[in-house]
Amino acid sequence: MALCVVASSSTLLSGWDDGYLRCHAIRGGKMLWSIPNAHARAVTAIALAKGEHFLVSGGEAGDVRIWELRNRDLVMSFEEHSMRITKIVILADDLHIVSSSRDRTVRCWKVKQSRSFASRFEKVGALNGVAISPDQLYIVTAGQDRKITVWDMREREPAIEITEAHRGEVTCVAIPSKGGVFLTGGADHFLRLWDLATGNLLAHGLAHSSRITSVSFSPDDKKILSTGNEGALMIWNMDY
């Protein structure tokens, strides 16, 4: 079963519960290649570089791996997380990676180094997701403990902590390309829009009949896309 997917200009790259990475053509769906045993256990998160020259995958065991796509070679493996990787984000420079994990940490990596250069730790609750502001100064984490944390990467302590942000786990988080706000989805079926600078709640609404599994913004920031455990993909107009 596919657990995560990302699209390139012409292909769909996916991570599977059997530890494989697979690539399918968008047109026709033909499988073009696969990487067997990319991870010893399930592949739980993937991200594609902006230049589409490398792929980063995260596994059930907490390993983060970089793959060169032309030859599908393993370039680097990071082993500092101890539990399931929940989200991977590649920064706009294609040189830095951010990963969140069920081990309650978010870590920042340099592509050409084998160790993280920064990390942030949640005292309670695993992390379900992470998002990066466009200026790459702020990280927002979504917590299993119903908490949202905004981190200023120049500081060690959280800039903002929002407790009881949802009536249940905060399952996913996204920031639009113009910044200023962030969006969260929850196990309570709600979408909530927050001010990035203050943490104030700007809007909220019942979006799904089941747990929300992912949220994202369209490239022009005018629409929100959300998916839920009931199998629905919803598109919402965004006006803020």
N, C-alpha and C positions, 0 to 999 in steps of 0.2 A: 504494500500500500504506500502511495506517495504521501509524505508528511509535510513537504515544503516545496515551493516552486518559485522560479524567477524567470522572467522573459528577457531574451536578448533581441536584437533587431530581426532575427529570423528563426530563432529556436526557443524552446522551452526547456529549461534545465531544472531537474527535480531531484530531491533527496528521498530515499525510501526506507521503510522499516527493516529491510534486509541488509542495510549498510551500503547499498549501491547508490551511485550517482548516475542519472540517465539523461540523455539529450534527445529530444524529439523535434522534428521540423514542425513549425507552426502550420504550414500548409500541408495538409494531408495526414499529419500526425505520425509519420514514419520515424522509428527510432534510428538515430544516426550513430550513436555510440553509447557506451556505458563504462563506468569505472567500478569493477567488482571490489567489494571489501574496502571501499573508500574509508569506512569506519568499521571498527570491530562490531559495533552495535548499530542501532538505528541512526540515520541522518536526520537531525531535528531542525536544522536551520541552514539556509544558504543565502548568499548575496553575490552579486555580479559587479565587477569593477566597471566604472563609467566607460572606460576604453574597451571593455569586453575582452580583455586579454587574460584576465585571471578570474577564478571563482574561489570563494571562501565558503567552506562548509563547517558545520558544527555537529557534534554527535551526542548521543545519549550518555556517554561516559564523561563528557566535558571537554573532549579534545576539539581544537579548532585547526583546520588545515587549509592551506592555500594550494590551488591547482593551476598550473599554466595550461590554458585551454587549447593551444595549437597542437600540442603533443599529449595533453592530459597527464603531464608529469606532476608529481608531488614536489612542491617547492619548499614548503615550510610547514612545521607542525608545532602548535602551541599546546602545552599540557598543564597550564596553571589552574584551570577550573577543575572542580572535583565532582560536579553533577551536570545534568542535562543542559545543553546550550539552548536557550529559548529565543534568542534573536541575535543577528549579526548585521551590522551596518558598516559599509565602507564609505569613508569620508570623500568629499568631492575631489581631493587631490590624488586619490587612488594610492596613497602612501600610508594611510592610517586606518585601522580597523577597530570597531568597538563591539564587544560581545557582552551579553547578559546571560545569567545562568541561574538554575535552581539552587546553586550554592550561596545565593544572596549577594553575589558580587557582580559588578560591571567592570570590565577591564578594557584598557586601550593598548593597542599593539602597533608597532611599526612593522610594515610589510617585510623589511629586510633584517629584522631582529627576531631572535627566538624567545624573547621575554617581553612581558608587558612593561610599559613605562609609566603607567598610572592605573590606579584601581580605586573603586569606591565600594563600600561595604554597608549593606542594610543589616541592622541589628536583629530585626524580626522579619520573617517571611521571605520566601523565594521570589525571584524576579521573573515576571512573565514577558517583559518586553522592554525595549529601550528606543529612544528617538533622539536625534541630534538637531540642534538649531542650525539654520543656514550659515551663521557666522562661526559655527563650530566651537562656540564658547560654552554652550549649555547642553546638558544631557538630562533627559526626563526618563525616569524609570517607572514601570508599572508593577505593583507588588501584589503578591498572593495574600498579603495581610490587609488588603483594601486601601493601601496607602500609595500616593503618588509623591515622588521626590524629584525636585529640580536641583541639579548640581551645577555650580559654576566650576568649570574645569581649572580655574586659577586658584580655587580654594579647596581645603580638605573637608570642610563641613558643608552640609546641605544648605542651599540658598533658600529653598521653600520645601516644607513638608505638609502635605494635605492628607490628614487622617480621615478615615471613613469616606473616602472619595466616591465609592460605590457601595451598594448594599450587597457585597460579595467581592470576590477577587476582581482586581483591575487586570483585565486579560490582555490588553493591547494599547498601544499609544502611537500617535503620528503627529508630525509637525509639518505645516505647509511650507512651500518653497520661499514664501515671503516672510515667514516667521511671525512673531507677535502673539501667537496663540498655540495651543496644542489640544489634541482631541484624544479622548480615551473611550474604550469600550469595556463593558463589564459582564460578569456572570449574571448580573441583575437585568440583562437585556437592554440596558440604557446606553446611549451615547451622551457624552458630556464634553462641552467645549470650555476651555479654561484660558485665562490671561497668563501668558508666560512670565511676565514681569512681576505680577502680584499674586498669582495663584487663585484669583477670584473666579468663581463660576460664572460664565457668560450665558450659557444656554444648555438645555438638556432635553432629552426626549426618549420615549420608548421606541426602540428601533427594530427589535427582533422578538420572536416568540421563544427564543432559547439563548443560551450563552453566546455572546459575540466573540468571534475567533480572530478577526483582523479588521483593521481600519487603515485607510490611506486617503490621500488627496489626489485629485486629478492634476496633471501638469500645470494647468492654468489656475489651480486653487479654487475653482468655482464649484466643484462638486466633491462630495465625500462618497467613498466606496466602503461598504462594510459587509462582512460575511458572518453567518451565524451557524450554530450547530444544527439548526433545523434544515440546513441546506440552501438557505436563501442568500442571494447576492443582491444587495440594495444599493441604489444610487440616489443621493440626496443633493438638492441644490444648497449651495453654501453662500450665505450673505452676512458678512460681518465687517 
